[in-house]
Amino acid sequence: MAVKEIKVIQWVPGAGRKPGYDWPEVINKIQAAGKAAILYGTCEEIKQIHGRYKPHLVVYHAYAQSRSEGQALLEWLKRNT
């Protein structure tokens, strides 16, 4: 995280562990360093975790079942950010 040119951190906890968005101690440390964190989840999971972390330092990678579900998530994020 000390490398100034790196702007986004992808952290994957590994197989069999809780999802990456459920590690606030890691995500908060990434964001405290001024870096964005990539958070993976379904559209519903992203709605549930949105607001836990600084929205300007989050990149969501959403697993949508359809284009319309993905578009609905984008509209939801616009209304709730």
C-alpha positions as CSV (number, residue, x, y, z in Angstrom):
1,M,0.0,0.0,0.0
2,A,3.0,2.3,0.2
3,V,3.3,2.5,-3.6
4,K,1.9,5.9,-4.5
5,E,1.1,4.8,-8.1
6,I,-1.2,2.0,-6.9
7,K,-4.7,3.4,-6.6
8,V,-6.9,0.2,-6.1
9,I,-6.3,-2.9,-4.0
10,Q,-7.8,-6.3,-4.9
11,W,-7.8,-8.4,-1.8
12,V,-9.1,-12.0,-1.9
13,P,-9.4,-13.8,1.4
14,G,-9.1,-17.3,-0.1
15,A,-11.3,-20.4,-0.5
16,G,-13.5,-21.3,2.4
17,R,-13.3,-18.0,4.2
18,K,-15.9,-15.3,4.6
19,P,-16.4,-12.9,1.7
20,G,-13.9,-10.1,1.2
21,Y,-16.5,-7.4,2.0
22,D,-16.9,-9.0,5.5
23,W,-13.3,-8.1,6.5
24,P,-13.7,-4.5,7.7
25,E,-10.3,-4.5,9.4
26,V,-8.7,-5.0,6.0
27,I,-11.0,-2.8,3.9
28,N,-10.7,0.1,6.4
29,K,-6.9,-0.2,6.3
30,I,-6.9,-0.1,2.5
31,Q,-9.2,3.0,2.5
32,A,-7.2,4.7,5.3
33,A,-4.2,4.5,3.0
34,G,-6.2,6.4,0.4
35,K,-6.7,3.4,-1.9
36,A,-9.9,2.0,-3.3
37,A,-10.9,-1.6,-2.5
38,I,-12.5,-3.9,-5.0
39,L,-15.5,-5.7,-3.4
40,Y,-17.1,-8.7,-5.0
41,G,-20.7,-9.8,-4.5
42,T,-24.1,-10.4,-5.9
43,C,-26.4,-7.4,-6.6
44,E,-28.2,-8.1,-3.3
45,E,-25.0,-8.4,-1.3
46,I,-23.7,-5.1,-2.7
47,K,-27.0,-3.4,-1.7
48,Q,-26.5,-4.8,1.8
49,I,-22.9,-3.7,2.2
50,H,-23.2,-0.4,0.5
51,G,-22.6,2.3,3.1
52,R,-20.3,0.2,5.3
53,Y,-17.2,1.7,3.6
54,K,-16.3,5.0,2.0
55,P,-18.2,4.9,-1.4
56,H,-15.6,7.0,-3.2
57,L,-13.0,4.4,-2.3
58,V,-14.9,1.3,-3.4
59,V,-15.0,-0.5,-6.8
60,Y,-17.9,-3.0,-6.9
61,H,-17.6,-6.1,-9.0
62,A,-21.2,-7.3,-9.2
63,Y,-22.4,-10.8,-10.1
64,A,-25.7,-10.0,-12.0
65,Q,-27.9,-12.7,-13.4
66,S,-29.0,-10.5,-16.2
67,R,-28.3,-7.2,-17.9
68,S,-31.5,-5.8,-16.4
69,E,-30.4,-6.8,-12.9
70,G,-27.1,-5.1,-13.3
71,Q,-28.8,-2.0,-14.6
72,A,-31.2,-2.0,-11.7
73,L,-28.2,-2.1,-9.3
74,L,-26.5,0.8,-11.0
75,E,-29.7,2.9,-10.7
76,W,-30.0,1.8,-7.0
77,L,-26.4,2.9,-6.4
78,K,-27.1,6.3,-8.0
79,R,-30.1,6.8,-5.7
80,N,-28.3,5.6,-2.6
81,T,-24.8,7.1,-2.8
